[in-house]
Amino acid sequence: MAEYRVKPYCGLLDPVPGYRVDAGGMQTHEVAEQAGVNAQTLRYYERRGLLAEPPRSQSGYRDYPTSAVDVLRFVKRAQELGFSLAEVEELLALADGGPDSCEAARALAESHMAELDRRIADLHRMRASLDVLVATCERPRVDRSCPLLDAIESREPLTEVPR
């Protein structure tokens, strides 16, 4: 289960014992709002182990530390870069490590970039195939058959377009 990254304590907030200026605890809706996710997403990340399950307040509400917002923002940013939740989990574990973690994160990112390159190449091939099919749509109107629709309906594999 993922642990929260805790920021160092920056000084005494409560000069009078027993009176807390800011206990640091946040409820689900507060964390979700600050991180830009909905409450269901937050709970899903908890179930997945990306976010540690927080303690409960005396009234039974989840009592998240403020660092939970940072964890959620980390998850969202990694997803924006195209990492899967499994990869995000690995990155979260690496984020708390030392210098060796940087090398592991780099290897994960390089692997991810190679996968992106493969997907981009596939998209270029699909685009080239569609270009050829669209160009054939300029046939005379007397030819009622649309090669584009015929190719999509066909059970035959699309031929790869040379580059």
C-alpha positions in Angstrom: 0.0 0.0 0.0 1.4 3.4 -0.9 2.6 5.6 2.0 2.1 9.4 2.1 5.1 11.5 1.5 5.2 13.6 4.6 6.7 17.1 4.4 9.0 18.0 7.2 7.5 19.8 10.2 8.1 23.5 9.8 7.6 24.8 13.3 5.2 24.9 16.1 1.7 26.0 15.1 0.0 25.6 18.4 1.7 27.4 21.3 -1.1 26.5 23.7 -1.2 22.7 24.2 -4.6 21.2 23.4 -5.7 23.9 21.0 -4.9 23.0 17.4 -4.7 25.7 14.8 -4.5 23.2 12.0 -4.6 19.5 12.6 -3.8 19.0 8.9 -6.6 16.5 8.5 -8.9 16.8 5.4 -12.1 15.1 4.5 -12.6 13.3 1.2 -14.4 16.1 -0.6 -11.7 18.6 0.4 -8.8 16.4 -0.8 -10.7 15.6 -4.0 -11.5 19.3 -4.7 -7.9 20.5 -4.1 -6.5 17.7 -6.3 -9.0 18.1 -9.1 -10.5 14.7 -8.9 -13.9 13.4 -7.8 -14.5 11.5 -4.5 -15.0 8.2 -6.4 -11.6 8.5 -8.1 -10.0 9.2 -4.7 -11.6 6.1 -3.2 -10.7 4.0 -6.3 -7.0 5.0 -5.9 -7.3 4.0 -2.2 -8.6 0.5 -3.3 -5.8 0.2 -5.9 -3.2 1.0 -3.2 -2.0 4.3 -4.8 -3.2 6.2 -1.8 -2.9 4.9 1.7 -6.2 4.5 3.5 -6.4 7.3 6.0 -7.4 7.0 9.6 -11.0 7.8 10.5 -12.1 10.8 12.7 -14.2 10.1 15.8 -17.3 10.8 13.7 -16.2 8.2 11.1 -15.0 10.5 8.3 -11.8 9.8 6.5 -9.1 12.1 7.9 -6.5 12.6 5.1 -3.2 14.3 5.7 -2.6 17.3 3.5 0.1 15.3 1.7 -2.7 13.2 0.1 -3.3 16.1 -2.3 0.3 16.0 -3.5 0.0 12.2 -4.1 -3.2 12.6 -6.1 -1.6 15.4 -8.2 1.4 13.2 -8.8 -0.9 10.4 -10.0 -2.8 12.8 -12.3 0.3 14.2 -13.8 1.8 10.8 -14.4 -1.4 9.7 -16.1 -1.3 12.9 -18.3 2.1 11.6 -19.5 0.5 8.4 -20.5 1.6 6.1 -17.7 -0.8 3.4 -16.6 -2.0 3.1 -13.0 0.4 0.1 -12.6 3.3 2.3 -13.8 2.1 5.1 -11.6 2.2 2.8 -8.6 5.8 1.9 -9.5 6.7 5.6 -9.9 5.1 6.4 -6.5 7.3 3.8 -4.9 10.3 5.2 -6.7 9.5 8.8 -5.7 10.4 8.0 -2.1 13.7 6.3 -2.9 17.3 7.4 -3.2 19.6 7.9 -6.2 18.9 4.3 -7.5 15.3 5.2 -7.8 16.1 7.9 -10.4 17.7 5.2 -12.6 14.7 2.9 -12.2 12.4 5.8 -13.0 14.5 6.6 -16.1 14.3 3.0 -17.3 10.5 3.0 -16.8 10.2 6.3 -18.7 12.4 5.0 -21.6 10.3 1.9 -21.8 7.2 4.1 -21.9 8.7 6.3 -24.7 9.5 3.2 -26.8 5.8 2.1 -26.4 4.7 5.6 -27.4 6.9 5.4 -30.5 5.4 2.1 -31.5 1.9 3.5 -31.1 2.8 6.6 -33.1 4.2 4.4 -35.9 0.9 2.4 -35.9 -1.1 5.6 -36.1 1.0 6.9 -39.0 0.4 3.6 -40.8 -3.4 3.9 -40.2 -3.3 7.5 -41.4 -1.6 6.5 -44.6 -4.1 3.7 -45.2 -7.0 6.1 -44.7 -5.3 8.6 -47.1 -5.3 6.0 -49.8 -8.9 5.0 -49.2 -10.1 8.6 -49.1 -8.3 9.3 -52.4 -10.3 6.5 -54.0 -13.5 8.2 -53.0 -13.0 10.6 -55.9 -14.2 8.0 -58.4 -17.0 8.9 -60.7 -20.5 8.9 -59.1 -21.7 6.1 -61.3 -19.6 3.7 -59.3 -22.0 3.3 -56.3 -19.6 1.2 -54.3 -17.5 3.2 -51.8 -14.0 1.7 -51.5 -13.6 3.2 -48.1 -16.8 1.5 -46.7 -16.0 -1.7 -48.6 -12.5 -1.8 -47.1 -13.9 -1.3 -43.6 -16.7 -3.9 -44.1 -14.3 -6.5 -45.6 -12.9 -9.4 -43.7 -9.7 -9.1 -45.6 -6.8 -7.5 -43.7 -5.9 -4.0 -44.9 -2.7 -3.9 -46.9 0.1 -1.9 -45.4 1.0 1.2 -47.3 4.7 1.6 -48.1 6.4 4.6 -46.6 
